[in-house]
Amino acid sequence: MGKRDYYDVLGVTRSSTADEIKKAYRKMAIKYHPDKNPGDKKSEDNFKEAAEAYEVLSNADKKKRYDQFGHAGGAASANGGGYGGGNMNMDDIFSQFGDIFGGGGGSPFDSFFGGQQQSRGGRRVSRGSNLRIKVKLTLEEIAKGVEKKVKVNKQIICETCDGSGAKDKSSFHTCHTCNGSGSVRRVTNTILGQMQTTSTCPTCNGEGSEITAKCTVCHGDGLTRGEETININIPAGVSEGMQLSMSGKGNSAPRGGIAGDLIILIEELPHELLKREGNNIIYDLHVSFIDAAVGSSVEVPTIDGKAKIKIEPGTQGGKILRLKSKGVPEVNSYHRGDQLIYVNIWTPKALSKDEREMLDKLKDSPNFKPQPGKNEKSFFDKMKEYFE
């Protein structure tokens, strides 16, 4: 299969300006960078293809030859005058990042927690800081999973300077201290001889270039404050204190850097009637001693709605009833916990004269005498009965 048209690869046209070609390649480089897509062979191939296209289209002579002869124009490279893109290795490609990311060089994904970190070639590429937000969820939302739309106030790329921080293109100059390398070398005399060390250039902070006139909107930061509405898909089964992460949804970074992550902290709202214990749901059911004695059918709330359960005649206080698979699911699993119903016998605090007389007639009956050895079970016996 032949090579794709270089213009199609970058999504530009023959009439596109050098800045438009550069911006298109920067977008492709970030999207398919190997550090962002580890182990993805297709992304790596796309990354190399985009680098090859940019290497040709960003060079005026090579672009002119390509426009005239297409890919065949690269065959005339025996004397060094061809395209050379097909022979590029990863180091060659990473060396382009100095131009693409405003003097950065290397991988824009080397830093993890924000700020900047030394990258390939001795230059630095900025990375935006992470953002943290809290999302409050009801028990029903946790049980079923939910999509939340949240408005996040954060740092965004300055539209005026496209994140460069400079007033215009002429405001960029090669750093006079490091001559564009982003690093400086020092030689120190020690008792063991001369020792050479390399450190980040203090003048340009490792970027390789200086800004002589700052953007009037962002004042050289390359960033402004803005608001973004983000859709967050929260899976079922999350719990209080759990953290979810959305890559690239944190604060933006200037000069083509990589945006930080959005960290979502889960906060569980208390339910009016139900209580969560792990993946199980607990409900305290209160029944009268008459219903417990003769049996009854009652409705109980669940996270899926109302459910009808049967109270067997002679049910004792403290009995645990179970509604299987009516609890909270495990995260990324089909398994659900149960709903446990703790039966409590409700005793009236006030009785009418007739009610008292009826109960007085019954209290001496053998069936109304407590028989702990026969009717009562210990808590441990009840729990064993539940798990069996």
C-alpha positions, 0 to 999 in steps of 0.5 A, a space after each residue: 500500500 502506497 504512502 498517504 498524501 502528506 496534506 491528508 495526513 495532517 488534515 491541511 491543504 496546499 494553500 495552508 500557511 506554515 503556521 497552520 501546518 505547524 498547528 496541525 502537526 502539533 495536534 496530531 503529535 499530541 494525539 498519537 504520542 507514544 507516551 500517551 498511547 503506550 503499546 499502541 502500534 497503530 498510534 505509533 505508526 500514525 505518530 511517525 507518519 505525521 512527523 514524516 509529513 511535517 518534516 517535508 511540508 515544513 521545509 520550503 524546498 522539500 514542500 516545493 519538490 513534493 508539490 511538483 513531484 509528489 512522493 516520487 520527488 523523494 527518490 532524488 535524495 541520494 545526494 542528500 537533497 531528498 525528503 529523508 522522512 522515511 528514514 527518520 527514527 524516534 530521536 529525529 522525531 522528538 528533536 522536532 518538538 523544540 519547534 512545535 512546542 515553543 522551544 520544548 523538545 522531547 516528550 510532552 508526557 514526561 511529567 506526571 504531577 504537573 509543572 515541568 520536567 526535563 525531557 528529551 534533548 535537555 529541553 522542557 515541555 510544560 504540563 498543566 496541574 491537576 484539578 480536584 472536584 467533589 461529586 455528590 451522589 445519591 444511593 440510587 445513583 451509586 447503585 445504577 451509575 450516572 452521567 454528571 455534567 459539571 462546570 469546571 473553572 480552570 486555566 485554558 489556552 489563551 486564544 489571543 496568542 494560542 498559548 505561546 505567551 508572546 505578542 506575535 511571532 517576532 517576539 520569540 528569540 533564541 535564548 542568549 544563555 543556552 543558544 536554544 538548547 534549553 540547558 547549560 553546562 558547567 565545568 567545576 574543578 575538583 580534587 579528582 579533576 574537572 567535573 562537567 554538569 548539565 542543568 536547566 537554563 535559568 534564563 529560559 527555564 529550559 524552553 530554549 527561547 525568550 519572549 521579548 514582548 508578552 501577550 497583552 491578554 495573558 501577560 506572557 502566561 499563555 493561559 487565561 481563566 475559563 469555564 468548561 462543562 465536562 461530562 463525567 460517566 460514573 460507574 455503578 458501585 463507587 463508594 465514599 472517598 473513591 477517586 476517579 481520574 479523567 486524563 487531560 481535563 485539568 488545567 491547560 499548559 502553555 506552549 503546546 504542553 499537556 493538560 493536567 488531569 481532573 480528579 473526581 472525589 466521590 461523596 456519598 449522600 445519606 439516604 433517608 431510610 436505607 444504609 449502606 454497608 459495603 455492597 449490602 443495603 441495610 433497612 430497619 423494619 419495625 412491625 407490631 408484635 401482633 403482625 409478628 405473632 400472626 404473620 403479615 405482608 409488608 412493603 419495604 423500600 429498596 434502591 430499585 423501588 418498593 418490594 413486598 416481603 412476608 413476615 412469617 407467624 412467630 417472627 422474633 425481634 432481631 431476625 434478619 431477612 434477605 432480599 438477594 441481589 438488591 444491594 449495590 453492584 461491585 465496580 465493573 462487575 455484574 455481582 451485586 450485594 443483598 438487602 438485609 432487613 432487620 426486624 424490630 418488634 414495635 411496642 405501643 407506648 399508650 393503650 386504651 382501657 379496652 386494649 389493656 384488658 384484652 392484653 391482660 387476658 392474654 399475658 397469662 397464656 402459655 404462648 405469651 410467656 417468653 421461652 428463650 431456650 426454644 424461640 430465641 436464637 443468638 446473634 451469631 446463630 442468626 448471622 450463620 443462618 443468613 450466610 447459609 
